[in-house]
Amino acid sequence: MQTIERANETSIIVVEADKTGSVTCHLNLPRTLGVVRERRRAHTGDVIVARALTTSATYNNLELPTGRLAMINVGDMLVGVLGRRRALKGFVGDVPEEIASGDELHLLNMGGVMGRCTGHHSSLSDAIRLEVVGSVCDETGERVLNIADAALPVVHELGVSAPVVMIAGACMNSGKTVAATELVRQATRQGLRVAAGKLSGVACLRDTLHMADHGAVATASFLDCGLPSTVGLDTLAPVAKAIIKKLNESQPDLIIIECGDGILGGYSVDSVFEDAELRDAMTALVYCAGDYVGAWGGIELLRRRGIEITVVAGSVTDSQMGEDYITREFGVPAGNARRDGGRLFEIVSRKLNH
């Protein structure tokens, strides 16, 4: 590491990064970075260089800006951003009030979101511990880089849009991404031009890359809006509208949007369904659940807001028994993305043709 003294007495250390998290992808960072070590107020989205102090038996990869996964080794210089996470089946963590060289943080997700871990699911080993080297800065050393520097502007009025199929769920790992990617694939096979996005969660490229792999002509997510996660937002509506507006630039016939995490929880998903313009733009709603109670709860909760679910999908429908039970007992169509994606799309397309 090389130290450069500036006239303003700010010292900048020049660091060679070993691995850079995908959460920084829109900044196009070089491998050689200038960082400041002095204690500063920490902000969500600030770019950080940290040294890996430990590895993890269950969570030991960093997703690079290319989408490739790279193994994390002790001693690696990692580039990520400060952010919060509230994963029911993953890590929970927050952004510290201040940050300086020598502070300890944790890797909260594979995209490179860093913060102070306060808990994790019992199935996971401890989060990888990180020693902060410093905050990545501009040439003057006065300004810390933040992923919001390359963000889409928020949008308060959506305007005209292609039909939107919204995919929400009871919680993480309930089958939302499988349903989203299968709907993209089926719609593309029918000759439709499909754009797809991820509205909430914690930032990485995996899900939008899967959407592109299945035929989406354009993808976007909350990361494009400069957010490492959607934890703690008062409302997601302006972010959702920015994503949908961006996807409409590709002139799609259909937009498929996945809401990460659950309709209840820490990622502000419920605020999407409180916005009248977004509700009007939502041509169909696919709801994913892992069991009968989760399916019933989602149906009832959304009905209280005047929203009817188009079709229940997710892991509760992985067996024919689950699909039949939901249709018979709850009076809502059910379809499974894994067993019969064509039928799931057929149910959704009935709403598109109205």
Phi, psi and omega per residue, in radians:
M1 nan 2.421 -3.138
Q2 -1.964 2.401 3.121
T3 -1.841 2.293 3.117
I4 -2.064 2.170 3.106
E5 -1.599 2.286 3.093
R6 -1.746 2.832 -3.130
A7 -1.063 -0.509 3.136
N8 -1.445 0.186 3.083
E9 1.245 0.144 3.037
T10 -1.415 2.190 3.127
S11 -1.637 2.300 3.123
I12 -1.980 2.185 3.060
I13 -1.633 2.341 3.063
V14 -1.624 2.146 -3.023
V15 -2.143 2.456 3.002
E16 -1.710 1.994 -3.126
A17 -1.339 2.471 3.039
D18 -1.528 -0.726 -3.107
K19 -2.553 2.403 -3.115
T20 -2.052 2.249 -3.104
G21 -1.241 2.590 -3.113
S22 -1.124 -0.331 3.138
V23 -1.078 -0.335 3.125
T24 -1.676 0.176 -2.903
C25 -0.994 -0.587 -3.059
H26 -1.377 -0.152 3.115
L27 -1.563 -0.248 3.132
N28 0.878 0.941 -3.063
L29 -1.248 2.459 3.004
P30 -1.333 2.997 3.105
R31 -1.280 -0.606 3.128
T32 -1.543 2.128 -3.020
L33 -2.273 2.562 2.983
G34 -1.672 2.302 3.129
V35 -2.269 2.617 3.058
V36 -1.861 2.452 -3.056
R37 -1.703 -0.347 -3.026
E38 -1.058 2.644 3.119
R39 -1.177 2.294 -3.115
R40 -2.406 2.846 3.002
R41 -1.212 2.333 -3.108
A42 -1.557 2.483 3.104
H43 -2.278 2.470 3.043
T44 -0.957 2.280 3.133
G45 1.653 -0.170 3.082
D46 -1.077 2.456 -3.118
V47 -1.534 2.287 -3.017
I48 -2.214 2.510 2.895
V49 -1.864 2.281 -3.118
A50 -2.454 2.590 3.118
R51 -1.662 2.283 3.112
A52 -1.243 2.146 3.119
L53 -1.648 -0.426 -3.118
T54 -2.455 2.993 2.945
T55 -2.071 -3.115 -3.102
S56 -2.374 2.470 3.141
A57 -1.294 -0.440 -3.040
T58 -2.054 -0.178 -2.996
Y59 -2.537 1.137 -2.927
N60 -2.063 0.372 3.127
N61 -2.080 2.589 3.011
L62 -2.009 2.254 3.065
E63 -1.403 2.193 -3.114
L64 -1.515 2.914 3.109
P65 -1.022 -0.347 3.056
T66 -1.372 -0.231 -3.033
G67 1.673 -0.175 3.139
R68 -1.305 2.550 3.074
L69 -1.617 2.331 3.135
A70 -2.129 2.362 3.119
M71 -1.154 2.386 3.091
I72 -1.635 2.237 3.099
N73 -1.955 2.649 3.061
V74 -1.031 2.312 -3.124
G75 1.672 -0.216 3.126
D76 -1.082 2.403 2.988
M77 -1.500 1.958 -3.072
L78 -1.894 2.453 3.070
V79 -1.910 2.206 3.119
G80 -2.604 -2.873 3.123
V81 -2.358 2.709 3.085
L82 -1.278 2.360 3.139
G83 -2.895 3.002 -3.118
R84 -1.964 2.675 3.080
R85 -2.471 2.554 3.128
R86 -2.413 0.965 -3.048
A87 -1.460 2.099 3.112
L88 -1.051 -0.628 -3.119
K89 -2.022 0.497 3.136
G90 -2.555 -2.419 -3.127
F91 -1.675 2.656 3.025
V92 -2.095 2.303 -3.130
G93 -2.836 2.885 -3.063
D94 -2.347 2.894 3.061
V95 -1.526 2.280 3.095
P96 -1.214 2.832 3.133
E97 -1.231 -0.647 3.134
E98 -2.326 2.846 3.139
I99 -2.596 2.505 3.111
A100 -2.702 2.869 3.071
S101 -0.964 2.351 3.139
G102 1.706 -0.288 3.083
D103 -1.160 2.716 3.112
E104 -1.878 2.297 3.058
L105 -2.219 -3.041 3.096
H106 -2.354 2.699 3.016
L107 -1.479 2.055 -3.021
L108 -1.637 -0.353 3.072
N109 -2.727 2.999 -3.054
M110 -1.328 -0.234 3.109
G111 -1.357 -0.223 3.133
G112 1.840 0.328 3.044
V113 -1.346 2.234 -3.061
M114 -2.097 2.512 3.110
G115 -3.027 -2.973 3.098
R116 -1.657 1.950 -3.103
C117 -1.250 2.282 -3.141
T118 -1.988 -0.026 3.120
G119 2.991 2.885 3.097
H120 -2.743 2.857 3.127
H121 -1.122 2.565 -3.059
S122 -1.126 -0.325 -3.141
S123 -1.384 -0.197 -3.067
L124 -1.784 2.639 2.951
S125 -1.391 3.030 -3.102
D126 -1.044 2.612 3.088
A127 -1.123 2.604 3.099
I128 -1.100 2.237 3.125
R129 -1.464 2.461 -3.089
L130 -2.226 2.460 2.982
E131 -1.806 2.130 -3.107
V132 -1.186 2.227 3.012
V133 -1.562 -0.731 3.081
G134 2.939 3.124 3.127
S135 -1.697 2.316 -3.126
V136 -1.232 2.289 -3.005
C137 -2.213 2.994 3.016
D138 -1.388 -3.060 -3.040
E139 -1.144 -0.452 -3.122
T140 -1.409 -0.376 -3.048
G141 1.425 0.010 -3.089
E142 -1.541 -0.478 -3.037
R143 -2.118 2.193 3.075
V144 -1.423 2.344 3.112
L145 -1.203 2.522 -3.124
N146 -2.424 2.495 -3.104
I147 -1.142 -0.272 3.039
A148 -1.190 -0.261 3.116
D149 -1.079 -0.450 -3.100
A150 -2.032 0.514 -2.999
A151 -1.532 2.636 2.920
L152 -1.165 2.535 3.037
P153 -1.234 2.542 3.085
V154 -1.208 2.744 -3.079
V155 -2.203 2.254 -3.107
H156 -1.764 -0.320 3.063
E157 -2.263 2.083 -3.033
L158 -1.277 -0.792 -3.087
G159 1.330 -2.723 -3.088
V160 -1.230 2.396 -3.126
S161 -2.512 2.688 2.913
A162 -1.092 2.774 3.092
P163 -0.968 2.409 -3.108
V164 -1.955 2.211 2.974
V165 -1.808 2.039 -3.123
M166 -1.695 2.385 3.095
I167 -2.097 2.062 3.136
A168 -2.234 3.039 -3.084
G169 -2.764 3.068 -3.129
A170 -1.269 -0.612 -3.107
C171 -2.958 -3.140 3.067
M172 -1.171 2.699 3.128
N173 1.116 0.512 3.113
S174 -1.732 -0.025 3.073
G175 1.923 0.225 -3.060
K176 -1.148 -0.816 -3.088
T177 -1.170 -0.650 3.072
V178 -1.067 -0.781 3.115
A179 -1.113 -0.747 -3.115
A180 -1.096 -0.864 -3.097
T181 -1.172 -0.599 3.122
E182 -1.228 -0.658 3.076
L183 -1.144 -0.676 3.047
V184 -1.040 -0.791 -3.109
R185 -1.121 -0.810 -3.108
Q186 -1.152 -0.730 3.131
A187 -1.137 -0.704 3.110
T188 -1.104 -0.689 3.101
R189 -1.105 -0.486 3.118
Q190 -1.453 0.083 3.092
G191 1.546 0.162 3.137
L192 -1.486 2.594 3.047
R193 -1.608 1.977 -2.967
V194 -1.998 2.313 2.957
A195 -1.963 2.663 -3.033
A196 -2.544 2.643 -3.111
G197 -2.621 2.897 3.090
K198 -2.066 2.143 -2.959
L199 -1.630 -0.531 -3.011
S200 -2.615 2.905 3.138
G201 2.209 -2.620 3.075
V202 -2.109 2.464 -2.828
A203 -1.268 2.234 2.820
C204 -2.797 2.946 -3.048
L205 -1.614 -0.195 -2.962
R206 -0.908 -0.865 -3.028
D207 -1.200 -0.746 3.127
T208 -1.223 -0.524 3.045
L209 -1.153 -0.687 3.073
H210 -1.080 -0.712 3.117
M211 -1.068 -0.767 3.109
A212 -1.126 -0.696 3.122
D213 -1.066 -0.490 -3.108
H214 -1.632 0.066 3.002
G215 2.137 -0.066 -3.126
A216 -1.093 2.273 -3.127
V217 -1.403 -0.304 3.090
A218 -2.681 2.562 3.089
T219 -2.368 2.727 3.074
A220 -2.766 2.778 3.115
S221 -2.638 3.091 3.102
F222 -1.052 -0.411 3.062
L223 -1.062 -0.614 3.079
D224 -1.117 -0.335 3.115
C225 -1.650 0.210 3.079
G226 1.374 0.420 -3.103
L227 -1.949 2.162 3.021
P228 -1.274 -0.397 3.012
S229 -2.806 2.987 3.110
T230 -1.858 0.379 3.112
V231 -1.164 2.309 2.960
G232 1.389 0.097 3.110
L233 -1.270 2.436 3.086
D234 -1.105 -0.690 3.093
T235 -2.625 2.462 3.059
L236 -1.594 -0.104 -2.997
A237 -0.988 -0.841 3.141
P238 -1.113 -0.571 3.087
V239 -1.200 -0.793 3.119
A240 -1.027 -0.755 -3.121
K241 -1.180 -0.611 3.086
A242 -1.133 -0.728 3.126
I243 -1.133 -0.829 -3.115
I244 -1.132 -0.712 3.103
K245 -1.081 -0.751 3.111
K246 -1.068 -0.766 -3.134
L247 -1.149 -0.570 3.122
N248 -1.148 -0.340 3.109
E249 -1.113 -0.397 3.129
S250 -1.471 0.052 3.121
Q251 0.939 0.973 -3.128
P252 -1.392 2.787 2.970
D253 -1.437 -0.404 -3.016
L254 -2.676 2.470 3.050
I255 -2.082 2.231 3.105
I256 -1.968 2.147 -3.056
I257 -2.099 2.207 3.052
E258 -1.773 2.268 2.987
C259 -1.625 1.947 3.118
G260 -1.189 2.736 -3.092
D261 1.140 -2.688 -3.042
G262 -1.957 2.961 3.118
I263 -1.234 -0.279 2.916
L264 -2.052 2.568 3.139
G265 2.447 -2.785 -2.991
G266 -1.716 0.131 -3.013
Y267 -1.874 0.245 3.010
S268 1.176 0.366 -3.096
V269 -1.107 -0.630 -3.077
D270 -1.049 -0.467 -3.111
S271 -1.184 -0.389 3.101
V272 -1.094 -0.701 -3.067
F273 -1.436 -0.046 3.078
E274 -1.619 -0.180 -3.083
D275 -1.614 2.112 -3.047
A276 -1.102 -0.697 -3.109
E277 -1.163 -0.681 3.110
L278 -1.201 -0.682 3.081
R279 -1.069 -0.708 3.134
D280 -1.168 -0.582 -3.126
A281 -1.337 -0.310 -3.064
M282 -1.410 1.759 -3.120
T283 -1.296 -0.624 3.134
A284 -2.522 2.639 3.119
L285 -2.235 2.051 3.054
V286 -1.740 2.228 -3.101
Y287 -2.048 2.204 -3.099
C288 -1.898 2.401 3.134
A289 -2.494 2.828 -3.135
G290 -1.754 -0.254 -3.134
D291 -2.696 3.096 -3.071
Y292 -1.144 -0.706 -3.120
V293 -1.127 -0.722 3.098
G294 -1.103 -0.678 3.106
A295 -1.154 -0.857 -3.133
W296 -1.070 -0.756 -3.121
G297 -1.080 -0.727 3.119
G298 -1.145 -0.737 3.115
I299 -1.040 -0.826 -3.096
E300 -1.219 -0.724 -3.109
L301 -1.109 -0.750 -3.134
L302 -1.271 -0.576 3.088
R303 -1.105 -0.597 3.093
R304 -1.074 -0.406 3.108
R305 -1.721 0.176 3.111
G306 1.338 0.402 -3.089
I307 -2.009 2.214 3.089
E308 -1.753 2.334 3.084
I309 -1.329 2.324 3.125
T310 -1.282 -0.768 -3.100
V311 -2.756 2.447 3.025
V312 -1.611 2.281 3.113
A313 -2.315 -2.771 3.123
G314 1.605 -3.030 -3.005
S315 -1.157 -0.350 3.078
V316 -1.137 -0.376 -3.141
T317 -1.778 0.194 -3.132
D318 -1.126 -0.398 2.993
S319 -1.919 2.643 3.128
Q320 -1.073 -0.551 3.132
M321 -1.030 -0.774 3.138
G322 -1.115 -0.733 3.130
E323 -1.099 -0.773 -3.133
D324 -1.142 -0.729 -3.104
Y325 -1.080 -0.800 -3.116
I326 -1.104 -0.774 3.141
T327 -1.112 -0.738 -3.072
R328 -1.313 -0.831 -2.994
E329 -1.511 -0.559 -3.068
F330 -1.815 -0.210 3.118
G331 1.177 0.468 3.126
V332 -2.128 2.362 3.100
P333 -1.007 2.574 3.105
A334 -2.303 2.540 3.123
G335 -2.679 2.664 -3.059
N336 -2.050 2.278 -3.105
A337 -1.272 -0.560 -3.079
R338 -1.371 -0.757 -3.027
R339 -1.473 -0.601 -3.069
D340 -2.711 1.296 -3.128
G341 -1.100 -0.514 3.112
G342 -1.099 -0.719 3.135
R343 -1.210 -0.682 3.106
L344 -1.038 -0.787 3.120
F345 -1.159 -0.599 3.117
E346 -1.071 -0.732 3.112
I347 -1.093 -0.792 3.137
V348 -1.130 -0.715 -3.056
S349 -1.163 -0.373 3.072
R350 -1.079 -0.642 3.092
K351 -1.248 -0.597 -3.106
L352 -1.198 -0.505 -3.072
N353 -1.543 -0.075 -3.135
H354 -1.296 nan nan
